[in-house]
Amino acid sequence: MRVLVCLVFLSACAPVDRLTVHADPALADALTSFVAFIDDDRVTLDLTVTPESTSGAGQHVAVLQDAALCDECFVLSGDGDRSVVRGAAPLGVQYGLAQVLEDSGYRFFHPWAGHAPAAIEAPDRSAWGDTRQPEMTRRGIHLHTLHPIEGYFAVWGTGEANEEGAARIIDWVIKNRGNHLQWVGLDDIIDSSIRLAGWQEHTATVLAEAGRRGVTTGLGIQLYGSGNLQQAFDLLDAPLNKREQIEERLAMVTEATPFDLYHLSFGEFNDAPPGEFLADVNLAFEVLQEQAPGAEMASLVHVGADLLVEYEGEDWIYYLLAQFADPGITTWVHTVMYYNLYDDPGGSYHHEDYDAHRQLLHDRLGAGEPVGYFPESAYWIAFDNSIPTYLPVYVKSRWRDLAETRAAVEANGWSPLVDHTLFSSGWEWGYWQTDVATLRMGWALPDDYGSLYEEMFAPWGDAGAAAATALTSLAELQYEALIVDRLGAYLSSKDSTMEIGYSLDIISQPKRPSYGEIADMSQGERDAFRSDVVEPLRTLATEHWAIYEAVLNLDVDRADPWFAELRDGISIDALRAEFIAQVMEAAADHADGVSTDGWNTELLAVLADARQVVGARHAAMHHPDPARLTEPGANATIYQYGYLIRADELCYWEREQIRLGNLIDGFDDAAPGCAL
C-alpha cells in the first residue's frame, strides 16, 4: 500500500529539496541579503514564526541571537532535518549560517557566483558543538579601485545595479568570515559638485548596507598630489595653507559619508623632507579627529628600497617614516605582488629583501603596539591577471606570511597579529581563490595552506581532493620557480611606460633583460642565461602541463565552471612559460648568430593556442557583465578600459612577438605599448 501511495504522491515520499532559514524579525537586516545572494530558490528566509517552531518538509536552520557569546562567535547544533545556529549579532549569526550551508555543500567563491549542491541534504555535523571565534580582529578586503576592476564599478559607480554589486561584495566578505571592506577614493569628486553629490548618495547607501550587515568600512586617501600617479583622492596639492586644504578635502569624505577607517597613503616613487612629511601626516590625523571623532586612520608603509632619507641620524626607506607619526595612527606594513615578508622579493621596487618591513612588523608586535599587515592578492599592471596568468603561489605566500609571523610571536611571547587586510585587484582567472583563502586564514590559520584548497573543493568529493592536491603542487612549483629561482620577471611582462621608467631607474615589478641586454652579454653569460632561464622556463611549462593533465582527467563534469577555470588557468600558465622560453631563446640565438629559422611559426602556434584558452575563459567569466571588464570604457581611473582588456588582447604576448620580429628579421613594425 505504501508503494502505491508513493507512486501516486511521489513528492510525499521523496526528500524535499528545500532549506528554510528561520529567524526572529530582529535579524532581518543581517539575514535578508544573506539568503537572497545565495542565488538558490530552494533556500528561503522565514521571519514570520519563532525560530524554535521549525517544522515541515526539507531542511531547516534556526538562527538564534545569543548575547552571551563573544563578538562574532557562533555555536552549531542539530540533528535530523533541523540545525540550530546560536551566535552574536550581527556577524556571529551570519558566520554560523554560512558554516551550516558550507557543511551542506554550498561554497561562496565569488560575489556573483557560487556553488550549490545538486540536492539539499542534512549537513555534516561531525565538527559541530564547540564555540567558534576568529583568531584575528580585522579580516578585511581592500578593493584597489585605482584599477578598473569589478569592485571599482560597484563602489565608485552609481545606480541600482552598482548598489547591488556593492551589497554582493559585502555579503561575499561576510560569507568568507571577513568583517572589513575598504576601497580607494578617486579625484573625480574633487572638482565637480554634481559628481560629489552623486558619489555621496551612492556611498551612503553602500555604507548603510555594510552597517546593517556588521561590516566596517574604510576609504583610501592620498596625502600628496605631487605623488599622485593614478588619480587618487588626495589632500594636498599646494605647499601653502595646508590645514585649509586638508579640512576642505576631508570634509568631502567625512561629513556625508563617515567611514570607520581612513587609509592614508603617500604615492609611489615620491618623497618629501622627513620633518615636513611627519608634520603633514599628523595634521591629516588631527583634522580627521576634528571632523570625525573616533575614526581610525591607518598609514601605508609602501615598498621602495631606493627611496632613502635621513631621519634623526639614520637612513630610512621613505615610507618607513610613517612609524614615527602620531601613535594614534595604525601603521600598515605593505608587500607587493606574490612576494612575502620572509622570501626574496625578486628585485621588485629595488628590494633584495623585505627585512626592514618585517622588522617593523615584529617590533610593533613585540612592543604590543597596533600594527596591520597589508599584502596583495594581485598586482595587475603587466604582472599577473593582465598577462593573463593563474597563480596559486599567492595563496602560499599569504599563508607563509601569517604562519611565519605566528611562529615568531609564539617563540618570543609577542602580541599576536590581529589586523590583516588584503589588497585585491580583480577576481577572474582564479584570483578570487586568494581572497577567499586569505579571509579564512584570518578566521583560523591552518597548519598548511593545502587544507584551504581541500575545503574549497570538498563538495566534489574525490575529484575535489585531487584538485586540491594539484593546486598545492602548482603553488609549490610556482614558489620555487617564480620566487626562489626568480623567473617571475619572465612569466610577467613590461609595457612602454615601464620601459621609460627603466631609463630613470624606476623599477616596480621585477625587471628582466631586454633583447639589447641579451645581445650585450658575453658568450658565457648567454650560455648561463640559457641554462638558468630558458631551460627552467621550458621545465616550468612541462610541469604545468603535467598538472593540467591531472586536473583534466578528474572524474568531474567537463562543463563544471570551477574546474573549467582551473583547466584554463593552468594551461595558460604552461603556454606562457613555453612562449617566453621561445622568445628568450630566439633572442639569445640571434645574438650568437645561430639560425633562428622557424622562430615565428613556433611562436605563433603557441599564441594561437593561448587565444583559444583566453576566448574560452572570457566567454565564461563569473561577473554578470564581462564586456565591462574586457572592453574600452570611460571611468574615473587613468585606465579607460576594463582591467582584463590586455589579457583579452594578449597584448603583452603580441608586443614581445612583434619586437622580436623587428630584432631578428629587421622589421620596423609598431608594437603595442600595452600601457594607457
C-alpha positions in Angstrom: 0.0 0.0 0.0 2.9 2.4 0.9 4.5 1.7 -2.5 1.2 2.7 -4.2 0.9 5.9 -2.2 4.5 6.8 -3.1 3.8 6.2 -6.8 0.7 8.4 -6.7 2.1 11.0 -4.4 5.8 10.8 -5.1 6.8 14.1 -3.6 5.4 13.0 -0.2 7.9 10.1 -0.1 11.0 11.6 -1.6 13.2 14.1 0.4 12.0 17.7 -0.2 14.8 19.7 -1.9 14.4 22.8 0.2 16.1 24.6 3.0 14.3 27.1 5.2 16.1 29.6 7.4 14.1 30.6 10.4 14.9 33.8 12.4 13.4 36.4 14.6 12.5 39.6 12.7 15.2 41.4 14.6 17.7 39.6 12.4 16.2 40.7 9.2 18.9 43.3 8.4 21.6 40.7 8.8 19.9 37.8 7.0 17.7 39.1 4.2 20.5 39.9 1.8 22.5 36.9 3.0 19.8 34.5 1.9 18.9 36.4 -1.3 22.5 36.4 -2.5 22.8 32.6 -2.2 21.0 32.8 -5.5 19.2 29.5 -4.9 15.4 29.5 -5.0 15.5 26.4 -2.8 16.7 28.4 0.1 14.2 30.8 1.8 14.1 33.0 4.8 11.2 32.8 7.2 10.8 35.7 9.6 7.1 35.0 10.4 7.4 32.4 13.1 9.6 31.9 16.2 12.8 30.1 15.2 12.2 27.3 17.7 9.0 26.2 15.9 10.7 24.9 12.7 8.6 22.2 11.0 7.6 21.0 7.6 9.4 19.2 4.8 13.0 19.8 3.8 16.0 21.0 5.9 15.6 23.8 8.5 18.0 26.1 10.1 17.0 28.1 13.2 19.2 31.2 13.7 19.1 32.5 17.2 20.8 35.5 18.6 22.8 34.7 21.8 24.1 37.8 23.6 26.1 35.6 26.0 28.6 34.6 23.2 31.6 36.7 22.3 31.6 39.1 19.4 31.4 37.3 16.1 31.2 33.9 17.8 28.8 31.1 17.0 27.8 27.6 18.1 26.2 25.0 15.9 24.0 22.1 16.9 21.2 19.9 15.5 20.0 16.6 14.3 17.9 15.1 11.6 16.4 17.9 9.4 16.9 20.6 12.0 20.1 22.7 12.6 20.5 25.5 15.1 22.8 28.5 14.9 23.4 30.4 18.1 25.6 33.5 17.6 26.4 37.1 18.4 24.6 39.6 16.2 25.0 40.7 13.5 28.1 38.8 12.4 28.2 35.7 14.5 24.8 34.5 13.3 25.8 35.1 9.7 29.1 33.2 10.1 27.3 30.4 11.7 24.7 30.2 8.9 27.4 30.3 6.3 29.1 27.3 8.1 25.8 25.3 8.1 25.4 25.9 4.4 29.0 25.0 3.6 28.6 21.8 5.6 25.6 21.2 3.4 27.8 21.6 0.2 27.5 25.3 -0.6 30.5 27.4 -1.5 30.7 31.2 -1.7 33.5 31.6 -4.2 32.8 34.9 -5.9 30.4 37.9 -5.2 28.3 37.0 -8.2 28.8 33.2 -8.4 29.0 30.3 -6.0 28.4 26.6 -5.9 25.2 24.9 -4.8 24.8 21.2 -4.1 22.7 19.1 -6.5 20.4 18.1 -3.6 20.0 19.8 -0.3 20.6 17.2 2.4 21.4 17.3 6.2 24.8 19.0 6.8 27.8 17.2 8.0 27.7 17.9 11.8 30.8 16.0 12.7 32.8 19.1 13.7 29.9 20.9 15.4 29.4 21.7 19.1 32.3 24.0 20.1 32.2 27.7 20.2 33.9 29.1 17.1 35.6 32.5 17.1 38.0 34.4 14.9 41.8 34.4 15.5 42.2 37.9 14.1 40.3 41.0 14.9 40.2 42.7 11.5 39.9 40.4 8.4 39.5 42.7 5.5 39.5 43.2 1.8 40.8 46.4 0.1 39.3 46.9 -3.4 42.1 48.6 -5.3 39.7 50.9 -7.2 42.5 52.9 -8.8 42.3 50.0 -11.2 39.1 49.4 -13.3 38.3 46.1 -11.5 34.9 44.6 -10.6 34.8 46.4 -7.3 35.5 49.8 -8.9 32.2 49.8 -10.8 30.3 48.5 -7.7 31.6 51.0 -5.1 32.6 54.0 -7.2 29.7 53.9 -9.7 26.1 54.9 -9.2 22.7 53.3 -9.8 20.8 50.3 -8.5 23.0 47.7 -10.4 26.1 49.1 -8.7 24.4 49.3 -5.3 23.5 45.6 -5.7 27.1 44.9 -6.7 28.5 46.6 -3.6 25.9 44.7 -1.5 27.1 41.4 -3.0 30.7 42.2 -2.3 29.8 42.9 1.4 27.9 39.7 1.5 30.8 37.7 0.0 33.2 39.1 2.5 30.9 38.0 5.4 30.3 34.5 4.0 34.1 34.1 3.9 34.4 35.2 7.5 35.6 38.8 6.8 34.5 41.9 8.7 36.0 44.8 6.9 35.8 46.3 3.4 37.6 49.3 2.0 38.3 50.9 -1.3 40.4 53.8 -2.7 38.9 57.2 -3.4 39.4 58.9 -6.7 39.8 62.6 -7.5 36.8 62.9 -9.9 34.7 64.0 -6.9 37.0 67.0 -6.0 36.2 69.5 -8.8 32.6 68.6 -9.5 29.9 69.3 -7.0 27.4 67.2 -9.1 29.8 64.2 -9.1 30.5 64.6 -5.4 26.8 64.6 -4.6 26.2 61.5 -6.7 29.1 59.8 -5.1 27.9 60.7 -1.6 24.5 59.4 -2.2 25.8 56.1 -3.6 28.3 55.7 -0.9 25.8 56.5 1.9 23.7 53.6 0.5 26.7 51.2 0.5 27.8 52.2 4.0 24.3 51.7 5.3 24.2 48.2 3.9 27.6 47.5 5.4 26.4 48.8 8.7 23.3 46.6 8.6 25.4 43.6 7.9 28.1 44.4 10.6 31.0 45.2 8.3 33.2 48.1 9.0 34.4 50.3 6.0 37.4 52.2 5.0 38.4 54.7 2.4 41.9 55.0 0.9 43.0 58.6 0.6 46.4 60.0 -0.5 48.3 62.7 1.2 50.2 64.4 -1.6 49.0 65.4 -5.0 52.6 65.5 -6.1 52.9 61.8 -5.8 49.5 61.1 -7.2 50.2 58.9 -10.3 46.8 57.2 -10.6 44.1 59.9 -9.9 43.6 59.1 -6.3 41.7 61.4 -4.0 44.4 63.5 -2.3 44.6 66.0 0.4 47.4 68.4 -0.5 48.0 70.0 -3.9 49.9 73.1 -2.8 52.6 73.8 -0.2 50.7 76.7 1.5 47.6 76.8 3.6 47.8 73.0 4.3 45.2 72.9 7.1 42.6 74.6 4.9 43.3 72.2 2.1 43.0 69.2 4.3 39.9 70.4 6.0 38.2 71.1 2.7 39.2 67.8 1.1 38.5 65.6 4.2 35.0 67.2 4.7 34.1 65.8 1.3 34.5 62.2 2.6 33.7 62.6 6.3 30.5 64.7 6.6 28.0 62.9 4.4 29.8 59.6 4.3 31.5 58.7 7.6 33.8 55.7 7.1 35.2 53.8 10.1 38.7 54.0 8.8 40.7 56.3 6.5 43.7 54.7 4.9 46.4 57.3 4.3 49.0 56.6 1.5 51.8 58.7 0.1 52.1 57.8 -3.6 54.8 55.8 -5.3 58.3 56.9 -6.3 57.9 60.1 -4.3 59.4 61.5 -1.2 59.3 64.7 0.9 61.6 66.1 3.7 61.1 63.8 6.7 60.1 66.5 9.2 57.6 68.0 6.8 56.2 64.6 5.9 55.6 63.7 9.5 54.0 67.1 10.3 51.7 66.7 7.3 50.7 63.1 8.3 50.0 64.3 11.9 48.0 67.3 10.6 45.8 65.0 8.5 45.1 62.8 11.6 44.4 65.9 13.7 41.9 67.3 11.2 40.3 63.8 10.8 39.7 63.7 14.6 38.1 67.1 14.5 35.7 66.1 11.7 35.1 62.5 12.5 35.9 62.0 16.2 37.0 58.4 16.9 37.5 57.5 13.2 40.6 55.3 12.7 43.5 56.3 10.5 46.0 53.8 9.1 49.1 54.7 7.3 50.6 52.7 4.4 54.2 51.6 4.7 54.9 51.0 1.0 58.0 49.5 -0.6 60.8 51.2 -2.4 64.4 50.4 -1.3 65.8 53.2 -3.5 63.9 55.9 -1.7 66.2 56.5 1.3 66.1 59.6 3.5 67.9 60.5 6.7 65.9 61.0 9.9 67.4 61.6 13.3 70.8 60.4 12.1 69.7 57.2 10.5 68.9 56.2 6.9 65.3 55.0 6.4 63.2 53.9 3.5 60.9 56.9 3.0 57.7 55.0 3.6 59.0 53.6 6.9 58.9 57.2 8.3 55.2 56.6 8.9 56.0 54.6 12.0 57.2 57.9 13.7 53.9 59.7 13.2 51.2 60.2 15.8 50.9 56.9 17.7 47.1 57.0 17.3 47.7 56.2 13.6 47.9 52.4 12.9 50.9 51.5 10.8 50.1 49.0 8.0 53.0 47.2 6.6 52.7 46.5 2.8 54.3 44.0 0.5 53.6 43.7 -3.3 52.7 41.0 -5.8 53.1 37.4 -4.6 56.2 38.2 -2.6 56.1 37.9 1.2 58.0 39.2 4.2 60.2 36.1 4.5 61.4 35.4 1.0 63.3 37.1 -1.9 61.2 39.8 -3.4 62.9 39.4 -6.8 64.2 43.0 -7.0 60.7 44.5 -7.0 60.9 48.2 -6.2 64.7 47.7 -5.9 64.3 45.3 -2.9 66.5 42.4 -2.4 64.6 41.6 0.8 61.8 43.0 2.9 63.9 42.8 6.1 63.1 46.4 7.2 59.3 45.9 6.7 59.4 42.6 8.5 61.4 44.1 11.4 58.9 47.0 11.7 56.0 44.4 12.0 57.9 42.4 14.5 58.9 45.4 16.6 55.4 46.6 16.8 54.1 43.1 17.8 56.9 42.8 20.4 56.0 46.2 21.9 52.3 45.4 21.9 51.6 48.4 19.6 48.9 48.5 16.9 50.1 47.3 13.5 48.5 45.8 10.5 49.7 43.7 7.6 48.6 44.7 4.1 49.8 42.3 1.3 48.4 41.8 -2.2 46.4 39.1 -3.9 47.0 40.5 -7.4 49.2 43.3 -8.8 47.7 43.8 -12.3 49.6 46.3 -14.5 51.9 43.9 -16.5 52.3 41.3 -13.9 49.6 38.7 -13.3 46.0 38.7 -14.3 46.6 41.2 -17.1 49.0 38.7 -18.9 46.9 36.5 -18.0 48.4 34.0 -15.6 46.9 31.9 -12.9 49.0 32.0 -9.7 48.2 29.8 -6.7 51.6 30.8 -5.4 49.7 33.9 -4.0 47.9 31.6 -1.5 51.2 30.0 -0.4 52.8 33.4 0.2 49.8 34.8 2.1 49.7 31.7 4.3 53.5 31.8 4.7 53.4 35.4 5.9 50.9 34.5 8.6 52.4 31.2 9.6 55.9 32.6 10.0 54.6 35.6 11.9 52.7 33.4 14.2 55.7 31.3 14.8 57.8 34.4 15.7 55.0 35.6 18.0 54.9 32.3 19.8 58.7 31.9 20.0 59.1 35.4 21.5 56.0 35.9 23.5 54.8 38.9 21.5 51.3 40.1 21.0 49.6 38.3 18.0 49.0 39.9 14.7 45.2 40.7 14.7 44.9 43.3 11.9 45.0 42.0 8.3 43.6 43.5 5.1 44.3 42.1 1.6 44.9 44.4 -1.4 42.6 43.0 -4.1 42.9 43.8 -7.9 40.3 41.6 -9.6 38.8 38.1 -9.3 38.7 36.4 -12.7 41.3 33.8 -13.7 41.1 32.3 -10.2 42.2 35.3 -8.2 39.1 35.0 -6.1 40.7 32.0 -4.6 43.4 34.1 -3.0 40.9 36.4 -1.4 38.7 33.6 -0.2 41.6 31.7 1.2 43.2 34.7 2.9 40.0 35.8 4.6 39.6 32.3 6.0 43.2 32.3 7.2 42.4 35.3 9.3 39.5 33.5 10.9 41.5 30.3 11.6 45.0 29.8 10.3 45.5 26.2 9.3 48.8 24.3 9.7 49.1 24.0 5.9 47.6 26.1 3.1 46.7 23.0 1.1 43.8 22.4 3.5 42.3 25.7 2.3 42.0 24.2 -1.2 40.7 21.0 0.3 37.9 23.0 2.0 37.2 24.9 -1.2 36.7 21.8 -3.3 35.3 19.4 -0.7 31.8 19.3 -2.3 33.3 17.5 -5.3 34.5 14.5 -3.2 37.5 12.6 -4.5 37.7 14.9 -7.6 37.8 17.9 -5.3 40.5 16.3 -3.1 42.6 15.6 -6.2 42.1 19.1 -7.4 43.3 20.5 -4.1 46.4 18.3 -4.3 47.1 19.5 -7.8 46.7 23.2 -6.8 49.0 22.7 -3.8 51.6 21.1 -6.2 51.1 24.0 -8.6 51.7 26.6 -5.8 54.9 24.8 -4.7 56.1 24.6 -8.3 55.5 28.3 -8.8 57.0 29.2 -5.5 60.3 27.5 -6.4 60.4 28.8 -10.0 59.0 32.3 -9.6 60.2 33.4 -6.2 63.2 31.2 -5.3 64.6 31.0 -8.9 63.4 34.5 -9.8 61.6 33.5 -13.0 58.7 35.8 -12.1 60.1 38.5 -14.4 59.6 36.3 -17.4 56.0 35.0 -16.8 55.1 38.6 -16.3 55.9 41.3 -18.9 56.5 45.0 -19.3 54.8 47.9 -21.1 56.0 51.0 -22.8 55.6 53.2 -19.6 57.7 50.8 -17.6 60.5 50.9 -20.1 60.6 54.7 -19.9 60.9 54.2 -16.1 63.8 51.9 -16.5 65.8 54.7 -18.2 65.2 56.7 -14.9 66.0 53.6 -12.7 62.3 53.4 -11.7 61.6 49.8 -11.0 58.3 48.4 -9.8 57.8 44.7 -10.7 61.0 42.6 -11.3 63.0 43.6 -14.4 64.2 41.1 -17.0 66.9 41.7 -19.6 65.9 43.4 -22.8 66.9 42.0 -26.2 69.7 44.5 -26.3 71.0 43.5 -22.9 70.9 39.8 -24.1 72.9 40.9 -27.1 75.4 42.7 -24.9 76.1 39.6 -22.8 79.3 37.7 -23.2 79.1 34.2 -24.7 79.5 32.7 -21.3 76.7 34.9 -19.9 74.4 33.9 -22.7 75.2 30.2 -22.1 74.4 30.7 -18.4 71.2 32.6 -19.4 70.0 29.6 -21.4 70.7 27.2 -18.6 69.4 29.4 -15.8 66.4 30.9 -17.5 65.4 29.3 -20.8 65.6 25.7 -19.8 63.9 26.2 -16.4 61.1 28.0 -18.2 60.7 25.0 -20.5 60.7 22.8 -17.5 58.1 25.0 -15.8 55.9 24.6 -18.9 56.3 20.8 -18.9 55.4 20.6 -15.2 52.4 22.8 -15.6 51.2 20.6 -18.4 51.5 17.5 -16.2 49.4 19.2 -13.5 46.9 20.2 -16.2 46.6 16.6 -17.4 45.9 15.5 -13.8 43.1 18.1 -13.5 41.8 17.3 -17.0 41.4 13.6 -16.2 39.4 14.1 -12.9 36.0 12.5 -12.7 34.0 15.6 -12.9 31.6 17.2 -15.4 33.7 18.9 -18.1 31.1 21.7 -18.0 31.6 22.4 -14.3 32.6 26.1 -14.3 35.0 25.9 -11.4 37.0 23.0 -12.9 36.9 24.7 -16.3 38.5 27.7 -14.7 41.3 25.5 -13.2 42.0 23.9 -16.6 42.1 27.3 -18.4 44.3 28.8 -15.7 46.9 26.0 -15.6 47.0 25.8 -19.4 47.5 29.5 -19.9 50.4 29.3 -17.4 52.0 26.4 -19.4 51.6 28.3 -22.7 53.0 31.5 -21.2 56.1 29.6 -20.0 56.5 28.0 -23.4 56.0 31.3 -25.2 58.5 33.3 -23.2 61.1 30.5 -23.3 60.9 30.5 -27.1 61.2 34.3 -27.1 64.3 34.4 -24.8 66.0 31.5 -26.7 65.4 33.1 -30.1 66.9 36.4 -28.8 69.9 34.6 -27.4 70.4 32.6 -30.7 70.2 35.7 -32.7 72.9 37.3 -30.6 75.0 34.2 -31.1 74.5 34.2 -34.9 72.7 30.8 -34.6 69.9 30.1 -37.1 66.5 31.2 -35.9 64.6 29.8 -38.9 61.1 29.0 -38.0 61.1 31.0 -34.8 57.9 32.9 -35.7 56.0 29.8 -36.8 56.5 28.1 -33.4 55.7 31.3 -31.5 52.5 32.0 -33.5 51.3 28.4 -32.8 51.7 28.9 -29.0 50.0 32.3 -29.4 47.0 30.7 -31.3 46.6 28.2 -28.5 46.7 30.9 -25.9 43.9 32.8 -27.8 41.7 29.7 -27.6 42.2 29.5 -23.9 41.5 33.2 -23.3 38.5 33.0 -25.6 37.0 30.1 -23.6 37.7 31.7 -20.2 36.4 35.2 -21.2 33.2 33.6 -22.5 32.6 32.1 -19.1 33.6 34.8 -16.6 31.8 35.0 -13.2 31.0 38.7 -13.5 27.5 39.3 -14.9 28.8 42.0 -17.3 32.1 40.6 -18.7 32.3 43.2 -21.5 32.8 45.8 -18.8 36.0 44.0 -17.9 37.4 43.4 -21.3 36.5 46.5 -23.4 37.3 50.2 -23.6 35.1 52.4 -21.4 35.2 55.7 -19.6 35.8 55.7 -15.9 37.5 57.8 -13.2 40.8 55.9 -13.2 43.6 56.7 -15.6 42.9 53.4 -17.4 40.0 53.9 -19.8 39.1 50.2 -20.1 38.2 47.2 -18.1 41.1 45.6 -16.2 41.2 42.4 -18.4 41.4 44.2 -21.7 45.2 43.5 -22.2 44.6 39.9 -21.2 41.8 39.6 -23.7 44.0 41.1 -26.4 47.1 39.1 -25.3 48.7 42.4 -25.7 51.9 41.6 -23.9 52.4 38.4 -25.9 51.9 40.3 -29.2 54.3 43.1 -28.0 57.0 40.6 -27.4 56.5 38.7 -30.6 56.5 41.8 -32.8 59.5 43.3 -31.2 61.4 40.0 -31.5 60.5 40.0 -35.2 61.9 43.5 -35.6 65.1 42.3 -34.0 65.6 39.0 -35.9 64.1 39.9 -39.3 64.9 43.6 -39.4 61.3 44.7 -39.5 60.1 48.1 -38.2 56.6 47.1 -37.1 54.9 49.1 -34.5 54.4 47.1 -31.3 51.5 47.9 -28.9 52.6 49.8 -25.9 50.1 47.9 -23.7 50.0 50.8 -21.3 47.5 53.6 -21.0 
